[in-house]
Amino acid sequence: MAKRDFYEVLGVARDASEDDLKKAYRKLAMKWHPDRNAGNDEAEGRFKEVNEAYDTLKDAEKRAAYDRYGHAAFEGGNGGGGAGPFGGGGFEDIFEEMFGRFGGRQGGGQRASAGRGADLRQEVQITLEEAFAGVKKTIRVPSSVSCEACSGSGADGGSANVQQCGTCRGAGKVRAQQGFFLIERTCPTCSGTGRTIKNPCKVCQGAGRVQRDRTLSVAIPAGVEDGTRIRLTGEGEAGLRGAPAGDLYVDVGVAPHPIFTREGPNVMVRVPIRMAQAALGATVEVPSIEGGRSAVKIPAGTQTGDNFRLRGKGFSVLRSAARGDMYVQVAVETPQSLTPKQRELLEAFEAESARGDNSSPESEGFFAKVRDFWKG
């Protein structure tokens, strides 16, 4: 079955921005995540398809190659299949031929990365309290793991049946003269591993890996923010025939909280108080993110929007001993559904204020300016 267009998979336009790609990916990854679609093979396939599309389009070089050549840009580098427009080894090989030796990327280092397992991505949702305290989350990762039957060698009977590739003589690369250029590409016989198998393993068909779900425990540190990416080295897809495994990237999403909001390491909480408390002053108890209580003294004459700072009551700063603060923002609530007695008292208060007792200097100052404006 032919691969679908990556832009179609993510449901975005071909000129989509990085943010558009990320938003589309996160939405679809949540929709098709295996944990939400247990036993649904179609959902698992869609999840892998979405990951592959985003992995290509988020990388500027890969996206440019895909926009020009489509899926053919990446053919020929993983299984010795048909050669793409980059000479079968992908565009990495052309850059490697031109610049690799100056960066020390030759010999065994190149063969070590041949057949490396793909990187995987997983999204984890946590609460704001968990982001504050840190938490361990168990995740299920559908991926390839090393075949136990052949110990990852891909050969029936173990590594004894693994031979040096006769085409590239174990180098994993072959060279061809094209005009003035000497082009080096991945060996089509051994797919860059430098080895061939005489009798492939019957369990993994010579791949050295099999499909299997894994359960991992991920430690999410205190102070983590929404959108933080955690890298688990070597926990991605297993490599071909004993090649290194890829990495697993865990994207952390922090759910909104009904009471608190967060701005960097600081915690914000909006606290409504009665009009009389604001006018006369009061002490109110407010919750803190760690689950405790803090007493906040509200001075007489407090206005809506006034902030009170509680030092060190915020989030930990990653890779630092510093702590953020907690800010209590006051909202003065206008009373509703007054009793007759309350209305009588407020009417008396308003009548007294109207005589110019200077109890509301801001409103008096404003309307004085308005009167001057009307006078011309």
KASULLIN-V921914 format. One record per residue. RES is the residue in three letters. PSI is psi in degrees with one decimal (none if undefined). D_FIRST is the distance of its C-alpha to the first C-alpha in whole Angstrom. Layout:
# KASULLIN-V921914
res=RES psi=PSI d_first=D_FIRST
res=RES psi=PSI d_first=D_FIRST
This chain:
# KASULLIN-V921914
res=MET psi=128.8 d_first=0
res=ALA psi=145.8 d_first=4
res=LYS psi=143.5 d_first=7
res=ARG psi=154.5 d_first=9
res=ASP psi=133.9 d_first=13
res=PHE psi=-36.2 d_first=15
res=TYR psi=-37.1 d_first=18
res=GLU psi=-39.2 d_first=16
res=VAL psi=-43.9 d_first=15
res=LEU psi=-11.9 d_first=18
res=GLY psi=36.9 d_first=20
res=VAL psi=162.9 d_first=22
res=ALA psi=161.5 d_first=23
res=ARG psi=-19.9 d_first=23
res=ASP psi=21.0 d_first=26
res=ALA psi=143.0 d_first=26
res=SER psi=171.3 d_first=29
res=GLU psi=-38.7 d_first=29
res=ASP psi=-40.6 d_first=30
res=ASP psi=-41.1 d_first=28
res=LEU psi=-44.5 d_first=25
res=LYS psi=-43.1 d_first=27
res=LYS psi=-43.4 d_first=27
res=ALA psi=-41.7 d_first=24
res=TYR psi=-48.1 d_first=23
res=ARG psi=-38.9 d_first=25
res=LYS psi=-46.6 d_first=25
res=LEU psi=-36.0 d_first=21
res=ALA psi=-38.8 d_first=22
res=MET psi=-40.2 d_first=25
res=LYS psi=-43.4 d_first=23
res=TRP psi=9.4 d_first=20
res=HIS psi=133.4 d_first=22
res=PRO psi=-31.2 d_first=22
res=ASP psi=-24.1 d_first=26
res=ARG psi=-7.4 d_first=26
res=ASN psi=56.3 d_first=23
res=ALA psi=130.4 d_first=24
res=GLY psi=5.0 d_first=22
res=ASN psi=102.3 d_first=19
res=ASP psi=-34.4 d_first=16
res=GLU psi=-41.5 d_first=14
res=ALA psi=-39.0 d_first=17
res=GLU psi=-40.1 d_first=16
res=GLY psi=-42.5 d_first=13
res=ARG psi=-39.7 d_first=14
res=PHE psi=-44.7 d_first=17
res=LYS psi=-38.4 d_first=15
res=GLU psi=-43.2 d_first=13
res=VAL psi=-42.3 d_first=16
res=ASN psi=-42.3 d_first=18
res=GLU psi=-42.3 d_first=16
res=ALA psi=-45.2 d_first=16
res=TYR psi=-37.5 d_first=20
res=ASP psi=-33.8 d_first=21
res=THR psi=-48.6 d_first=20
res=LEU psi=-21.0 d_first=21
res=LYS psi=-20.5 d_first=24
res=ASP psi=121.4 d_first=25
res=ALA psi=-43.1 d_first=27
res=GLU psi=-45.5 d_first=26
res=LYS psi=-38.4 d_first=23
res=ARG psi=-40.9 d_first=22
res=ALA psi=-42.0 d_first=24
res=ALA psi=-40.5 d_first=22
res=TYR psi=-41.5 d_first=19
res=ASP psi=-31.3 d_first=21
res=ARG psi=-41.7 d_first=22
res=TYR psi=-6.6 d_first=19
res=GLY psi=-152.6 d_first=16
res=HIS psi=-23.7 d_first=13
res=ALA psi=-19.8 d_first=15
res=ALA psi=-22.1 d_first=18
res=PHE psi=12.0 d_first=17
res=GLU psi=152.1 d_first=15
res=GLY psi=-10.1 d_first=17
res=GLY psi=-10.9 d_first=19
res=ASN psi=-13.4 d_first=18
res=GLY psi=13.1 d_first=17
res=GLY psi=21.1 d_first=19
res=GLY psi=-158.0 d_first=16
res=GLY psi=145.2 d_first=16
res=ALA psi=133.6 d_first=19
res=GLY psi=-172.9 d_first=18
res=PRO psi=-7.1 d_first=21
res=PHE psi=23.0 d_first=23
res=GLY psi=20.5 d_first=24
res=GLY psi=-27.5 d_first=21
res=GLY psi=2.6 d_first=23
res=GLY psi=165.0 d_first=22
res=PHE psi=-17.9 d_first=25
res=GLU psi=-35.9 d_first=27
res=ASP psi=-34.7 d_first=28
res=ILE psi=-44.6 d_first=30
res=PHE psi=-37.2 d_first=32
res=GLU psi=-39.6 d_first=32
res=GLU psi=-38.8 d_first=34
res=MET psi=-37.1 d_first=36
res=PHE psi=-14.5 d_first=37
res=GLY psi=-41.5 d_first=36
res=ARG psi=-27.5 d_first=39
res=PHE psi=-20.3 d_first=41
res=GLY psi=4.7 d_first=40
res=GLY psi=16.6 d_first=40
res=ARG psi=75.3 d_first=36
res=GLN psi=176.8 d_first=37
res=GLY psi=-136.4 d_first=37
res=GLY psi=-28.0 d_first=36
res=GLY psi=-34.8 d_first=35
res=GLN psi=-43.2 d_first=32
res=ARG psi=-31.0 d_first=31
res=ALA psi=-31.0 d_first=31
res=SER psi=-10.3 d_first=29
res=ALA psi=131.3 d_first=26
res=GLY psi=12.3 d_first=23
res=ARG psi=141.2 d_first=25
res=GLY psi=153.6 d_first=23
res=ALA psi=148.3 d_first=21
res=ASP psi=145.9 d_first=23
res=LEU psi=157.4 d_first=23
res=ARG psi=142.3 d_first=24
res=GLN psi=143.3 d_first=26
res=GLU psi=137.4 d_first=28
res=VAL psi=130.5 d_first=31
res=GLN psi=132.2 d_first=34
res=ILE psi=164.8 d_first=37
res=THR psi=167.8 d_first=41
res=LEU psi=-35.8 d_first=43
res=GLU psi=-39.2 d_first=46
res=GLU psi=-36.0 d_first=43
res=ALA psi=-32.3 d_first=43
res=PHE psi=-46.5 d_first=46
res=ALA psi=-18.8 d_first=47
res=GLY psi=151.5 d_first=44
res=VAL psi=155.7 d_first=42
res=LYS psi=129.4 d_first=39
res=LYS psi=138.2 d_first=36
res=THR psi=126.0 d_first=34
res=ILE psi=151.8 d_first=30
res=ARG psi=124.5 d_first=27
res=VAL psi=112.6 d_first=25
res=PRO psi=117.8 d_first=21
res=SER psi=-174.1 d_first=21
res=SER psi=139.8 d_first=21
res=VAL psi=161.2 d_first=24
res=SER psi=133.5 d_first=26
res=CYS psi=124.6 d_first=26
res=GLU psi=-30.1 d_first=30
res=ALA psi=-36.1 d_first=30
res=CYS psi=10.7 d_first=30
res=SER psi=31.0 d_first=31
res=GLY psi=-0.1 d_first=28
res=SER psi=-24.3 d_first=29
res=GLY psi=-4.3 d_first=26
res=ALA psi=138.3 d_first=28
res=ASP psi=119.0 d_first=30
res=GLY psi=4.8 d_first=33
res=GLY psi=-166.1 d_first=33
res=SER psi=-11.4 d_first=34
res=ALA psi=-25.9 d_first=36
res=ASN psi=10.9 d_first=33
res=VAL psi=126.6 d_first=32
res=GLN psi=160.3 d_first=33
res=GLN psi=138.3 d_first=33
res=CYS psi=128.2 d_first=31
res=GLY psi=-20.0 d_first=32
res=THR psi=-48.4 d_first=31
res=CYS psi=0.9 d_first=32
res=ARG psi=37.3 d_first=34
res=GLY psi=-1.8 d_first=33
res=ALA psi=-25.5 d_first=33
res=GLY psi=-5.2 d_first=29
res=LYS psi=149.5 d_first=30
res=VAL psi=152.9 d_first=30
res=ARG psi=149.2 d_first=32
res=ALA psi=138.0 d_first=32
res=GLN psi=125.9 d_first=35
res=GLN psi=97.9 d_first=34
res=GLY psi=-125.2 d_first=37
res=PHE psi=-5.9 d_first=39
res=PHE psi=143.9 d_first=36
res=LEU psi=110.1 d_first=35
res=ILE psi=128.9 d_first=32
res=GLU psi=132.6 d_first=31
res=ARG psi=168.7 d_first=27
res=THR psi=136.5 d_first=25
res=CYS psi=124.5 d_first=26
res=PRO psi=-17.7 d_first=23
res=THR psi=-45.4 d_first=24
res=CYS psi=4.1 d_first=25
res=SER psi=30.8 d_first=22
res=GLY psi=-0.8 d_first=26
res=THR psi=-20.0 d_first=27
res=GLY psi=6.0 d_first=30
res=ARG psi=151.5 d_first=29
res=THR psi=159.8 d_first=28
res=ILE psi=126.6 d_first=28
res=LYS psi=-48.5 d_first=30
res=ASN psi=99.3 d_first=29
res=PRO psi=147.9 d_first=25
res=CYS psi=134.1 d_first=26
res=LYS psi=-21.1 d_first=25
res=VAL psi=-48.4 d_first=24
res=CYS psi=2.9 d_first=22
res=GLN psi=31.7 d_first=21
res=GLY psi=-3.6 d_first=22
res=ALA psi=-25.5 d_first=21
res=GLY psi=6.0 d_first=24
res=ARG psi=155.8 d_first=22
res=VAL psi=157.4 d_first=21
res=GLN psi=128.5 d_first=19
res=ARG psi=142.5 d_first=22
res=ASP psi=142.7 d_first=24
res=ARG psi=148.7 d_first=27
res=THR psi=124.3 d_first=30
res=LEU psi=149.5 d_first=32
res=SER psi=123.0 d_first=35
res=VAL psi=123.4 d_first=35
res=ALA psi=114.5 d_first=39
res=ILE psi=117.7 d_first=39
res=PRO psi=156.0 d_first=42
res=ALA psi=137.9 d_first=45
res=GLY psi=0.1 d_first=45
res=VAL psi=144.2 d_first=41
res=GLU psi=161.6 d_first=40
res=ASP psi=130.6 d_first=37
res=GLY psi=-2.2 d_first=34
res=THR psi=139.2 d_first=36
res=ARG psi=127.0 d_first=33
res=ILE psi=129.6 d_first=34
res=ARG psi=126.4 d_first=33
res=LEU psi=101.7 d_first=32
res=THR psi=131.1 d_first=32
res=GLY psi=6.8 d_first=30
res=GLU psi=11.6 d_first=29
res=GLY psi=-153.8 d_first=25
res=GLU psi=141.0 d_first=23
res=ALA psi=148.1 d_first=24
res=GLY psi=165.6 d_first=24
res=LEU psi=129.7 d_first=23
res=ARG psi=50.3 d_first=26
res=GLY psi=1.3 d_first=28
res=ALA psi=161.6 d_first=28
res=PRO psi=147.9 d_first=29
res=ALA psi=157.8 d_first=27
res=GLY psi=-173.7 d_first=26
res=ASP psi=158.2 d_first=28
res=LEU psi=126.9 d_first=27
res=TYR psi=121.9 d_first=28
res=VAL psi=115.4 d_first=30
res=ASP psi=122.1 d_first=30
res=VAL psi=125.4 d_first=34
res=GLY psi=131.5 d_first=34
res=VAL psi=122.3 d_first=38
res=ALA psi=148.4 d_first=38
res=PRO psi=151.2 d_first=41
res=HIS psi=143.8 d_first=44
res=PRO psi=-17.5 d_first=47
res=ILE psi=-46.6 d_first=50
res=PHE psi=150.8 d_first=49
res=THR psi=164.0 d_first=47
res=ARG psi=138.7 d_first=47
res=GLU psi=96.2 d_first=47
res=GLY psi=-128.4 d_first=47
res=PRO psi=-4.4 d_first=49
res=ASN psi=147.7 d_first=51
res=VAL psi=136.0 d_first=51
res=MET psi=138.1 d_first=52
res=VAL psi=132.4 d_first=54
res=ARG psi=123.0 d_first=55
res=VAL psi=115.7 d_first=58
res=PRO psi=137.0 d_first=60
res=ILE psi=157.7 d_first=64
res=ARG psi=157.2 d_first=67
res=MET psi=-40.9 d_first=69
res=ALA psi=-36.5 d_first=72
res=GLN psi=-40.1 d_first=70
res=ALA psi=-37.4 d_first=69
res=ALA psi=-41.2 d_first=73
res=LEU psi=-20.1 d_first=75
res=GLY psi=149.8 d_first=72
res=ALA psi=169.8 d_first=71
res=THR psi=125.1 d_first=69
res=VAL psi=148.9 d_first=65
res=GLU psi=131.4 d_first=63
res=VAL psi=149.2 d_first=60
res=PRO psi=153.6 d_first=57
res=SER psi=157.9 d_first=55
res=ILE psi=-27.1 d_first=52
res=GLU psi=-0.8 d_first=52
res=GLY psi=-4.3 d_first=54
res=GLY psi=-165.1 d_first=58
res=ARG psi=149.6 d_first=60
res=SER psi=136.2 d_first=62
res=ALA psi=128.1 d_first=65
res=VAL psi=125.3 d_first=65
res=LYS psi=120.5 d_first=68
res=ILE psi=113.7 d_first=68
res=PRO psi=156.7 d_first=71
res=ALA psi=140.8 d_first=73
res=GLY psi=13.9 d_first=72
res=THR psi=140.7 d_first=68
res=GLN psi=158.5 d_first=66
res=THR psi=133.3 d_first=63
res=GLY psi=-12.9 d_first=60
res=ASP psi=139.1 d_first=63
res=ASN psi=142.9 d_first=61
res=PHE psi=129.8 d_first=62
res=ARG psi=131.1 d_first=61
res=LEU psi=106.9 d_first=60
res=ARG psi=139.3 d_first=60
res=GLY psi=12.5 d_first=58
res=LYS psi=9.3 d_first=56
res=GLY psi=-155.3 d_first=53
res=PHE psi=155.2 d_first=50
res=SER psi=146.7 d_first=50
res=VAL psi=125.3 d_first=49
res=LEU psi=139.1 d_first=46
res=ARG psi=34.6 d_first=47
res=SER psi=156.4 d_first=51
res=ALA psi=-1.5 d_first=54
res=ALA psi=154.6 d_first=54
res=ARG psi=145.6 d_first=54
res=GLY psi=-176.7 d_first=53
res=ASP psi=168.2 d_first=56
res=MET psi=132.7 d_first=56
res=TYR psi=123.8 d_first=57
res=VAL psi=115.4 d_first=58
res=GLN psi=126.6 d_first=58
res=VAL psi=137.6 d_first=61
res=ALA psi=112.7 d_first=60
res=VAL psi=122.2 d_first=64
res=GLU psi=128.3 d_first=63
res=THR psi=128.8 d_first=65
res=PRO psi=145.6 d_first=67
res=GLN psi=164.2 d_first=66
res=SER psi=57.2 d_first=68
res=LEU psi=144.5 d_first=71
res=THR psi=163.1 d_first=74
res=PRO psi=-39.6 d_first=77
res=LYS psi=-42.9 d_first=79
res=GLN psi=-42.6 d_first=76
res=ARG psi=-41.8 d_first=76
res=GLU psi=-43.8 d_first=80
res=LEU psi=-40.2 d_first=79
res=LEU psi=-36.7 d_first=77
res=GLU psi=-38.2 d_first=79
res=ALA psi=-39.0 d_first=82
res=PHE psi=-42.4 d_first=80
res=GLU psi=-39.6 d_first=79
res=ALA psi=-39.3 d_first=82
res=GLU psi=-40.2 d_first=83
res=SER psi=-33.4 d_first=81
res=ALA psi=-16.2 d_first=81
res=ARG psi=-2.0 d_first=85
res=GLY psi=48.8 d_first=83
res=ASP psi=2.4 d_first=83
res=ASN psi=29.7 d_first=80
res=SER psi=-14.5 d_first=78
res=SER psi=71.4 d_first=75
res=PRO psi=-32.1 d_first=76
res=GLU psi=-45.6 d_first=72
res=SER psi=-37.6 d_first=72
res=GLU psi=-41.1 d_first=76
res=GLY psi=-39.6 d_first=75
res=PHE psi=-48.8 d_first=72
res=PHE psi=-23.8 d_first=75
res=ALA psi=-40.0 d_first=77
res=LYS psi=-37.2 d_first=75
res=VAL psi=-41.9 d_first=74
res=ARG psi=-39.6 d_first=78
res=ASP psi=-36.8 d_first=79
res=PHE psi=-42.7 d_first=76
res=TRP psi=-29.0 d_first=77
res=LYS psi=-10.8 d_first=80
res=GLY psi=none d_first=79
